[in-house]
Each structure stands twice: as structure tokens, then as C-alpha cells.
Amino acid sequence: MASSSRINDDAWQKVADRTNLLTDIRRCGYSIISAKELEEHSDKRQPRLMCKFDFEHQRPKLFKNEKLNILPLKRGQYVVFRDEGNRCYFKLPSIYENRRPTPYTPKRDIREFDTLAQGIYSSEQDAIEIAFISSLLSTFSKTRELIRTKSGRFGSNAFDLRLPGSDIRLQVDGSQVEVDGIFESHDCVLLVEAKIGFHQTFHVRQLFYPYQWLRPKLQGQKKRIVPVLLCYSNGEYQITEFAIGETIDEIKLLRQEYFVIDSHAYARSDIGVLARSTVVREQTDIPFPQADDMDKVIDILRLSQRGFIRHDQLVAVFGFVPRQAAYYQNATRYLGLVDNNGQLTATGKRLLSERYRINRTEQILKQMLARPALRELLLLLEQRAFDVAKIEIEEIESAIARYRPGEFTQETLNRRATTIRNWLRWVVANCDVHI
């Protein structure tokens, strides 16, 4: 079965070949196209699947090659335009550096609610509910108690849209607006866009259109609008507040914070003690890790428990490219969390049974120390006072090559070393390691 991204690549190329799309864009910078035209010229590909790219890497090949982006204007109508600076997407700070989560104590014990999800949440709505009921959202917004007032899909009001990086102005009116959550207090309105997993980019449309829909409703009011991107991964919240300007590319990051709810933030682990545990042989029959985000590895494990094992299912949840689904699934195998048939091992089941993030962190650290290459690098990290910057990438490459001789080209070896450097950063960010 062809991946969704490959199907979209083919569909958009057909549209470009069969219409004046590129001719119009080269002449005046944009082209307006209807959902009906997209479906007809793409050989019946559903327009909603062709036009929603929440993350930069999801853009079809045509868009990347021609430096294009797309925005909705009305229900069933879109504008495709040249976006030289790719300003429709906001690049988020790296999740691998300068990240230490803050423990947050809920204002009420969320464990008393039997119908709330516990442990690792695997849906955006579960993550929002816990953040809301625990009062994390009101604390972050620096307001008193919030009340949920809206969520769902709505038709936009009319507003002027200036295309990014140009003076071209069009009007949006009646376009579909998706809102994950709106919460209101006496002095603010919190607008939430939620995602499972931490991401490198996101499409500004996801906050800009709801912001434009919300703003007229507060005319004459003194309440401030607080637009946030809420990302959740393995028990940790990343909440990013933005200031949104008059145009879609006038967006500024105001603050970004990490939290864990109802738990200590850091596992207290002594690598020297944990390193005395059993070491398994280097598993050369399993691809060496190339999944950069350890929290997402655990999220993938949780989804596997729910039966999400196909690549297209994981792509739909996390918004990454299909090959990354294989990277993360292989990482769960390498760490001994699933077997070669994709079934949870006893270790994987034990990890998922842990309610608290710190306990899952310690389980992962033990699994890393049981793998020879990772063990060597973790002990080196201990020798360097847990400062990842003091470990050269060549040292990581050397350790990998020693246990996987002749397996990688230099370029590939460098990529694997970059992954492991991110894993070491994860250990430092999540452990109060014994120094």
C-alpha cells in the first residue's frame, strides 16, 4: 500500500499537469482552486487529504520543489501560493537542548476521577482534559479558574488575509476552523491547539484562523487572548504561548515551558549502580536506533498496546513521514520493549504499567545500560560529569562502530551518533543522576 505522502505527491502532480496552477502562480504569485477541481484533476483524491499539512515535512513534493503553500479561503476553496521563506510554518525550539520539566502539583487530586485516563495518554483530548482539570492551564495562563467554552469545527468569519512574504490580499470567509479547546476566565480566553508528541514545526494556520474567529467575539471586552500550542509526550507537557499579529506570518513565541503533573520531574538514578545489571549482546539483527525523540518511543509503545501498529496509523497520530514510523518501531525492539512480532515484551508491559514518568525513565535507563554500545556511552557521560557537550560526536561514532563493525557508511554513522547524542540529552534532562 502506497503511503499517504506518496499518494499526495502523485495527486498534486496530476493537478499541476492538468490545470494552469503553476502558470498562474508564476504570473501573479497565487492560484485559487476549488475542492471540486482538486478532486477531479487528482483522479478522485479527497481534497481534505490533499490540503492539510500540519507539519512542514508533510508538504507534497510539488510544494517543496516550487516553494508553495496552501491556505483555505472558503468552504471548498483554497489558495495555492508561492511562499519563498516557508513562513506558513513556525520553527519551534529544539526539544533536545535546555529542557528541564517542572513538577506541577494539581489543585485537586486527579486520581479521584475514575473515568479519566491514567498513566500515558494517547489522544489530544485526554491530554487537554488532564491539563484543564488539574488547573495546569489556568496556572500557565496566570489566571483564576478557567471554564471550557468551545471546541469543535466552525465556519470562519470574514477577515482579510495577506499572503506571507507578499502584498497580496485575499478574503477568508466561511472557511472551516478547527478548535481543540477554548477556555475562559474573568480576565482571559485561552485558545489551545493540541498535539501528541513534540514537534519541530507547526502550521501557523492552526492558531491564526481560530484566533481570527475568536477575536471579533471579544470586541469591547478587556479579556486577553492567550494562544497556546500544547504538546504532550510520555507524561510531559510542552506549552508554548504565542503573540499573533495581523498577518499569518506575524507570530512570535513568548514563552515555552515543560511540566509533569502529579509526579516528581526527575528520576533519581545512579548510573554506576544500574550498570551492574545484566548486559545483553549487541543485537545486530535489529536496526541500530535512528529515532531521535525518546519520549516518542514510549508514546509509540503505548499506541502499540492499543493496536496502532501500521505505519499509516502512526503517521496520522504524530504527523511524521512514513519511514519515521519504522525508525520508532525499531527503537522499541532494540530496547527490548517489543518482540520481533510487534508484541509487547514483559519489560514493555511493565514499563507501560508505571503510572509515573520517573519510573518509566528509570526503566528506559536500565534498558539502555543493558545494550553494550549505549552502556559504554552512558558510562562515558558519567565520566564527563553528565555534560553531553563534553562528548565529541566522533566518540559516539567510535562506540557504535565498535559494536556494529562495517555496518554503516560514515554519513550514516554520523546520523546514528546524532540520535544517540539526543538520547544522552534525554537522560540528563530527565534524571537527577548521581555525580
Residue pairs with C-beta under 8 A, 6 or more apart in sequence:
1 312
3 311
3 312
3 315
3 322
4 49
4 312
4 315
4 316
4 322
5 58
5 60
5 315
5 321
5 322
7 45
7 49
8 45
8 49
8 50
8 60
9 60
9 61
9 62
11 38
11 42
11 43
11 45
11 50
11 60
12 42
12 50
12 60
12 61
12 62
12 63
13 61
13 62
14 41
14 42
14 43
15 21
15 33
15 37
15 38
15 41
15 42
16 22
16 62
18 41
19 33
19 37
19 41
20 31
21 31
21 33
21 80
22 31
22 66
24 30
24 31
25 31
25 66
25 68
25 80
25 81
25 82
28 168
29 81
29 82
29 163
29 166
29 168
30 79
30 80
30 81
30 82
30 163
30 168
30 170
31 79
31 80
31 81
32 73
32 77
32 78
32 79
32 80
32 170
33 77
33 78
33 79
33 80
34 76
34 77
34 78
35 47
35 76
35 77
35 78
36 76
38 45
38 47
38 50
38 51
38 78
39 45
39 46
39 47
42 50
47 76
47 78
50 60
51 70
51 72
51 78
53 59
53 60
53 63
53 70
53 203
54 195
54 202
54 203
54 206
54 319
55 89
55 199
55 200
55 201
55 202
55 203
55 319
55 320
56 86
56 89
56 200
56 201
56 203
57 201
57 320
57 321
58 319
58 321
59 68
59 69
62 68
63 69
63 70
66 82
67 82
67 83
67 84
67 86
68 80
68 81
68 82
68 83
69 80
69 81
69 83
69 86
69 88
69 164
70 78
70 79
70 80
70 81
71 78
71 79
71 81
71 88
71 161
71 163
71 172
71 205
71 248
72 78
72 172
72 175
72 176
72 205
72 209
73 79
73 161
73 170
73 171
73 172
73 173
73 175
74 172
74 173
74 174
74 175
75 155
75 174
75 175
75 176
79 163
79 170
81 163
81 166
81 168
82 166
83 163
83 164
83 165
84 165
85 164
85 165
85 249
87 164
87 165
87 204
87 248
87 249
88 164
88 203
88 204
88 205
88 248
88 249
89 201
89 202
89 203
89 204
90 201
90 202
90 204
90 242
90 251
90 253
91 200
91 201
92 199
92 200
92 201
92 202
92 229
92 240
92 253
92 256
93 253
93 256
94 200
95 198
95 200
95 238
95 293
96 292
96 421
96 422
96 425
96 426
97 425
99 258
99 429
100 258
100 265
100 266
100 429
101 236
101 258
101 259
101 260
101 265
101 429
101 430
102 257
102 258
102 259
102 260
102 265
103 259
103 260
103 263
103 264
103 265
104 134
104 136
104 139
104 259
104 260
104 261
104 262
105 262
106 133
106 134
106 135
106 136
106 261
106 262
107 134
107 135
108 133
108 134
108 135
109 262
110 116
110 130
110 133
110 134
110 261
110 262
111 118
111 262
113 133
116 126
116 129
116 130
116 133
117 123
117 126
117 129
117 130
118 355
119 235
119 352
119 353
119 354
119 355
120 234
120 235
120 298
120 299
120 302
120 352
120 360
121 127
121 130
121 196
121 232
122 196
122 299
122 302
122 303
122 306
122 317
123 196
124 180
124 194
124 195
124 196
124 232
125 180
125 194
127 194
127 196
127 230
127 232
127 237
128 180
128 181
128 192
128 194
128 230
130 136
130 261
131 137
131 230
131 232
131 237
131 239
131 261
132 146
132 148
132 181
132 183
134 261
134 262
135 145
136 237
136 239
136 259
136 261
137 146
137 183
137 190
137 192
138 144
138 145
138 146
138 183
138 185
140 228
140 239
140 241
140 257
140 259
141 183
141 185
141 188
141 190
141 226
143 185
143 186
143 187
143 188
143 190
144 185
144 186
144 187
145 185
146 183
146 184
146 185
146 190
147 183
147 184
147 185
148 181
148 182
148 183
149 182
149 183
149 184
150 179
150 181
150 182
151 179
151 180
151 181
151 182
152 178
152 179
153 176
153 177
153 178
153 179
154 176
154 177
154 179
154 213
155 174
155 175
155 176
155 177
156 172
156 173
156 174
156 175
156 176
156 177
156 209
156 212
156 213
157 173
157 212
157 213
157 216
158 171
158 172
158 173
158 174
159 171
159 172
159 173
159 212
160 169
160 170
160 171
160 172
161 169
161 170
161 171
161 172
161 247
161 248
162 168
162 169
162 246
162 247
162 248
163 169
163 170
164 247
164 248
164 249
165 249
172 209
172 212
175 209
177 209
177 210
177 213
178 206
178 210
179 191
179 210
179 213
180 192
180 193
180 194
180 230
181 190
181 191
181 192
181 194
182 189
182 190
182 191
182 192
182 210
182 214
183 189
183 190
183 192
184 190
184 223
185 223
186 223
187 222
187 223
187 224
188 223
188 224
188 225
188 226
189 214
189 218
189 223
189 224
189 225
189 226
190 226
190 228
191 207
191 210
191 211
191 214
191 225
191 226
191 227
191 228
192 228
192 230
193 202
193 206
193 207
193 210
193 227
193 228
193 229
193 230
194 229
194 230
194 231
194 232
195 202
195 229
195 230
195 231
195 232
195 319
196 231
196 232
196 233
196 299
196 317
196 318
197 231
197 232
197 233
197 293
197 295
197 296
197 299
197 317
197 318
197 319
198 231
198 233
198 238
198 293
198 295
198 296
199 231
199 319
202 229
204 248
204 249
204 251
205 248
206 229
207 227
207 229
207 242
207 244
207 251
208 244
208 248
208 251
210 227
211 225
211 227
211 244
214 225
215 225
218 225
225 244
226 241
227 241
227 242
227 243
227 244
228 239
228 240
228 241
228 242
229 239
229 240
229 242
230 237
230 238
230 239
230 240
231 237
231 238
231 239
231 240
232 238
233 293
233 295
233 296
233 298
233 299
234 295
234 296
234 298
234 299
234 357
234 360
235 260
235 261
235 263
235 356
235 357
235 360
236 258
236 259
236 260
236 295
236 357
237 258
237 259
237 260
237 261
238 256
238 257
238 258
239 256
239 257
239 258
239 259
240 253
240 255
240 256
241 253
241 254
241 255
241 256
242 251
242 252
242 253
242 254
243 251
243 252
243 254
244 250
244 251
245 251
245 252
260 357
263 356
263 357
263 358
264 356
264 358
265 357
265 358
265 430
266 358
266 361
266 430
266 431
266 432
267 358
267 359
267 361
267 362
267 365
267 430
267 431
267 432
268 358
268 431
268 432
268 434
269 361
269 362
269 365
269 431
269 432
269 433
269 434
270 433
270 434
271 365
271 369
271 378
271 379
271 381
271 382
271 433
271 434
272 382
272 434
273 434
274 362
274 365
274 366
274 369
275 369
275 375
275 378
275 379
277 366
277 369
277 370
278 370
279 369
279 370
279 371
279 372
279 375
280 336
280 370
280 371
280 372
281 372
282 371
282 372
282 373
282 403
282 404
283 334
283 371
284 404
284 407
286 330
286 333
286 334
287 327
287 330
287 334
288 334
288 373
288 400
288 404
288 407
288 408
288 416
289 327
289 330
289 331
289 334
289 416
289 419
289 420
289 423
290 327
290 330
290 331
290 415
290 416
290 419
291 297
291 324
291 327
291 328
291 330
291 331
291 419
292 418
292 419
292 422
293 422
294 364
294 422
294 423
294 426
295 426
296 318
296 328
297 328
297 331
297 332
297 335
297 337
297 364
298 351
298 360
298 364
299 318
300 314
300 328
300 329
300 331
300 332
301 332
301 337
301 338
301 344
301 348
301 351
301 352
302 352
303 313
303 314
303 317
304 329
304 332
304 338
304 342
304 344
305 344
305 352
308 314
308 317
309 329
309 342
311 322
311 325
311 326
312 322
314 320
314 325
314 328
314 329
315 321
315 322
315 324
315 325
318 324
318 325
329 338
329 342
332 338
332 348
333 339
333 340
334 371
335 364
335 367
335 368
335 371
336 345
336 347
336 348
336 367
336 370
337 344
337 345
337 347
337 348
337 351
337 367
338 344
338 345
338 348
339 345
344 352
347 363
347 367
350 363
351 360
351 363
351 364
354 360
354 363
357 430
358 430
361 430
361 431
365 378
365 427
365 431
368 374
368 375
368 378
368 423
368 427
369 375
369 378
372 403
373 399
373 400
373 402
373 403
373 404
373 420
374 420
374 423
376 399
376 402
377 391
377 395
377 396
377 399
377 420
377 424
378 424
378 427
380 391
380 395
380 399
381 388
381 391
381 424
381 427
381 428
382 433
382 435
384 390
384 391
385 435
386 428
386 433
386 435
388 421
388 424
388 425
388 428
391 421
391 424
393 414
393 417
393 418
393 421
396 417
396 420
396 421
397 413
397 414
397 416
397 417
400 408
400 413
400 416
400 417
400 420
401 407
401 408
401 413
408 416
427 433
